[in-house]
């Protein structure tokens, strides 16, 4: 399959073949993985895009989080189960949480967000600046919310909106500022922002082992949805 590739690895690359299109990037700067996001195309194109990303020397290529269950297209492309995520949902109909004065909207500075992200997550689940930008651009409307101690950023949330669904795309609090209420304030601010911009529900996902975050989400009205999500992998 003849492909046209633009961009420079390890930054985001765009892979095209006639009508088909995908993007690729590294998983993060700590793990020797690549990542492919299919925009449009067949399973054969998805496989070709994954093989191209393998050519950059990564050990495997991941898919985006997909609803758990049979996924014939990705499976036909040769992808197999890799990671699982729990999916949570909350209605935004009715009263919304009050907004803390410690929460502000900021212009996205993905390098600065990356610094907090690296300290908040282990190597497998970290996101670098390219991945954070992808999360920000994944929805039709997005915002970055900051929780601060004085003028210092303590944590952030990337919140998105598509149609009437809000997405808490990413939330992280610097370990030096944890257990001070920043996570709760960011969740509540995310709910309020999404509700005020027309969302009727909000979705988020988290790792199964992240019980502290799961407890926070449940305390803020989220309920775990059956099934969940999975990330698939492609290996040579």
N, C-alpha and C positions, 0 to 999 in steps of 0.2 A: 504494500500500500504506500503510495507516494504521499509524503507529508511535508507541510511547510511549517517551520518552527521559528518563532520570533521571541525575543527576550533573552536574558542572560542568566543561566544557572549559576548559583543557587537561588537567585531571585525567581520571580514568577515567569514562566514561559507560557506561550500560547501555541497550541498544536492544532493545525488545521489540515483537513483533507477534503477538498471540494466543499460540501455543505457542512461536514462534521467539524466540531470544535470542542476542545478541552483545554484546561489549564493544568500546569504542573508546577510543583515547587518541592523543596525539601520539607519533611515532616516538621523538624525543628533543627536547631544548630547543635543539638546534643546527641540525637539518635541517627544512625546511618540509614534512614528511611527516606523514601520519596512519597509524593502524594499526587493524585490525579483527581480533578473535578471535571466530570463530564457535563458539558453544556448542551450538546446535541450530537447524536450519532449512534451507530450500531454497536453491538457487542464486539464485532471485529475491529472497529475503530478504537474502542476502549482498550482492547488488548494491545493494539499497535501503539497507542499512547503510553500504556504502562511499560511496554518493552522499550520504548524510546527513553523513558525516565530511568529505567534500569541501566541504560547505557551510561548514565552519569556516575556509576559506581556504587549505587545504593544497594542495600541487601534485599529490600522488598519495597513494594509500592502499595500505599493505602488508598482506600476509597473514602469519601465523606461518610459521616454517620448516616446510616440507612435504616428505615423501619425494619424491625426484626421480622424475619420470615423469609419465605422463598423469594429470591430476586433473580429471575431467570436471565436477565440481561447481563448483570455483573457476573453471575456464575458461568454463563456461556463464554464470557471473556476470560475465564480461568481464575477468578478471584475466589478466595476461601475465607471462612470466618477467622477473625483475628482478635478484636476487642469488643466488649459489651459496654453499653451505657444505659443508665436508668433515665427514663423520660418522665417529666413532671408537668402538670398542667394546673392553672388557676384561672377561675373566672374573674373578669374585671368589671362585671355588672354590679352596680351598687356603689357604696362608698369606697373611696380610694384612700390609701394611707397619706398622712400629712408628710410634707417635704421638710427634711431637716435643713437648717441654715448651713450645715457643714457640707452639703451636697451642692455642687455646681456643675453646669455643662461646660465642657472644655473642647477646644479644637483638638482633633486627634493627633497626638504625637506618639507614633507607634514605637519609636525607639525608647521613649520614656516609659511607656506601658510595658514594653518588653522587660525592662529592668525589674519591675514589680512582679511580673509574671514568672520570671526565672526564680525569684526568691520564694514564691508562693506554691509552686508545683514541683513535683519530682521530674526527673529528666524525661520520662516517657510522655508526660502530659503537658509539658511546656509548649508555649507558642512563641515564635520569634516575630519580628516586625512584619514579615511578609504574611504570615498566617493571621496575625491580628488585623492587618489591612483587609485580608480576604473576608474575615468575619464581619468587619464593618461594612463592606460593600455587598454582602450577601443578600441584603434586604433592600426594599425600595426606599426606605427612610431609616436613618440611623443616628445615634447620638452616643457620645462618650460622657459618662458621668464620673465625677471625681469626689471622693470623700477625703477630707483633709484634717490635719491637726495644725492649726495656725495656717501657715502658707505651704506646708509640706504635704505632698500627696501621700496618703496612707493606703488608698485602694482605688480601684476603678471598676466600672461596668460598661460593657458595650451592649447597647440595647437597640434592637431593630424592629421594624414594622413592615409587614406585607399584608395588604388587604386589611382584615379585621383581626389579625393574629399578631401579637407581640412576641418577640424572642429575646430572652436574656442570653445573649450570645457568649458572653464571657464575663466573669467576675473574679477579681483577685484582690486580696489584702496583703500588704507587706507583713511578714511575720512579726516585725518589730512593733506593729500597731494592732495586732490581733487581740481579740477578747476586750475590745474597747467599743464595740457596737458598730464598727464601720460596715461590716458585712450586712447587718440588718438594715442599716440606713440605705445602703446601695440597693438592696432588694426592694425596699419600699419605694425608693425614688424611681426605680425601673418600672415598677407597677404603675406608679402615678403618671410617669411620662407616657407609657404605652396607652393607658386608659384615656388620658387627655388628648391623645392624637388618634383616637378612634378604634383602638383595639378592644375586642370583647373578651379575649382570652390571652393568656401568656403561657409560653412553653419554654422549658429549659431542660438541659440534660446534665448529668453528673456521673462520675465513675462510681461503680457499685461499692467500692471500699471507702468512699468519701462520706462516712456516716455523719461527720460534724456538719457538713454542708446540707446533707439530706435532712437532718434535724431542723436546721434553720429554715429550709424551704417549707417543710411541713408546718412549722410554727407560724409561717406567714400565709398559710392557706393553700399551699400547693398539695396536690395529691398525685401519687405515683400512678402512671398509666400502665396498663398491662402490655406485655410484649417488650417494649423498650426499643433501643437502637443497637446497631452493631456496625463496627468498622471492619471492612474486608481487606484482605491482603492479596497481592499478586507477587509470586516469586518465579524466578526463571526455572 
